Amino acid sequence: MHRLLLCSVGTSLLTGPGRPWKWNPREAGEFPPPAMVEGWLKFADLVQASAETNTLERMEVGRYDRIVFLHSDTPEGAYCAERLAAFYRARCRDVGLERIAQLGYGAKSFSRGLKALIDITCRLVREARENRAVSNVVICATGGFKAEIAYLNLLGALLHVEVVYIHELHRDLVSLPTLPLAWDGAFTFRNKDFFEWIEQEPRRSEEVESWLKAEPLLRSLVEDGGDGYTYLSPAGYLLYLAGRELEAAGEPVEWPEPSPVLPKEKDRVSNEPHERPDGWERYVKRLCDIAYVTSVRYDEKLHWGERVRILDPDHGTIGVRFESRGKRLPMRVETTARGREQTELVADYIRRIR
């Protein structure tokens, strides 16, 4: 199983300090030769190289992961995404590129670009959830336009997808975990005819007004196009698609039953011979304190790969690795979770334990 990392792309790869080339977005000069950038990346400090490599380095990207770079509809956005894709193809399972049509510098088309971003992200999340080989989806929302990052954060909250980012002044990754939030699906369902009608084709503003009189709450979800037509705003489109995705997903997954085993009886690690990374006792105790954990055992086979990964979704078995100062403690964690969805809930919680 592998993670799917959806990574928004900006231009920091081109414009950051310490590059062996000079490029200024205001001058629209020629890009440096691709081979120069890709060769430089091989030996660069990835924390400093770009916003995207900084985030992915903190995510400990490895050969089990798949990355999709989401880039703007601009030459520089495509250029940076292509260089990053070339670099990471040798480091992970697979790399993809998605151009966000009309997401650029033109204010008139930017709303359509945000809608394209929402469409593509929803599609990728849906496909990942239908693919049993994908263990987890994470949105890496560090690069790109500020509005793009804001919408990815909201989309992650509504679709129950973890979002991570790192500011250039932050040393650590900031995670916005899946939240117990939901767009009122009943509102989307009640107004389904309106959402589908306005999305079928451009609608005259006076036609839309008749709908808005009947349901005033819809007014905040549309915008005047300045061409005699009224459209769903990017926010309205996001909420509409999120409601539709949640309706298709069915009832939310419930947490598993708590384990009857006492925390001190779950620890099967302490008496095993293994490396002793600093802080391991506190971390193992933290795992044993989780209500859904039944046992924590040492497992030599889990030294490498994703730090937290699902081993057996049917029986709720999760591989966990604790690291400190170059030493690693690999563990097999048994839980009361049953099925992929419940096991992913518990795994996601464990990912946030440090």
HELIX and SHEET records of a PDB file:
HELIX    1   1 SER A   12  THR A   15  1                                   4    
HELIX    2   2 PRO A   34  PHE A   43  1                                  10    
HELIX    3   3 LEU A   46  ALA A   49  1                                   4    
HELIX    4   4 ALA A   51  ARG A   58  1                                   8    
HELIX    5   5 PRO A   75  TYR A   88  1                                  14    
HELIX    6   6 ALA A  107  GLU A  130  1                                  24    
HELIX    7   7 LYS A  146  LEU A  159  1                                  14    
HELIX    8   8 GLY A  185  ARG A  190  1                                   6    
HELIX    9   9 LYS A  192  GLN A  200  1                                   9    
HELIX   10  10 SER A  205  ALA A  214  1                                  10    
HELIX   11  11 PRO A  216  LEU A  221  5                                   6    
HELIX   12  12 PRO A  234  ALA A  249  1                                  16    
HELIX   13  13 PRO A  263  LYS A  266  1                                   4    
HELIX   14  14 TRP A  280  ASP A  289  1                                  10    
HELIX   15  15 GLU A  300  LEU A  302  5                                   3    
HELIX   16  16 ARG A  340  ARG A  351  1                                  12    
SHEET    1   A 6 ASP A  94  ARG A  99  0                                        
SHEET    2   A 6 ARG A  66  HIS A  71  1                                        
SHEET    3   A 6 HIS A   2  SER A   8  1                                        
SHEET    4   A 6 VAL A 134  CYS A 140  1                                        
SHEET    5   A 6 GLU A 162  TYR A 165  1                                        
SHEET    6   A 6 VAL A 174  LEU A 176 -1                                        
SHEET    1   B 3 ARG A 203  ARG A 204  0                                        
SHEET    2   B 3 TYR A 229  LEU A 232 -1                                        
SHEET    3   B 3 VAL A 222  ASP A 224 -1                                        
SHEET    1   C 5 ASP A 267  ARG A 268  0                                        
SHEET    2   C 5 VAL A 293  TYR A 298  1                                        
SHEET    3   C 5 LYS A 327  THR A 335 -1                                        
SHEET    4   C 5 THR A 317  SER A 324 -1                                        
SHEET    5   C 5 VAL A 308  ASP A 312 -1                                        
END                                                                             
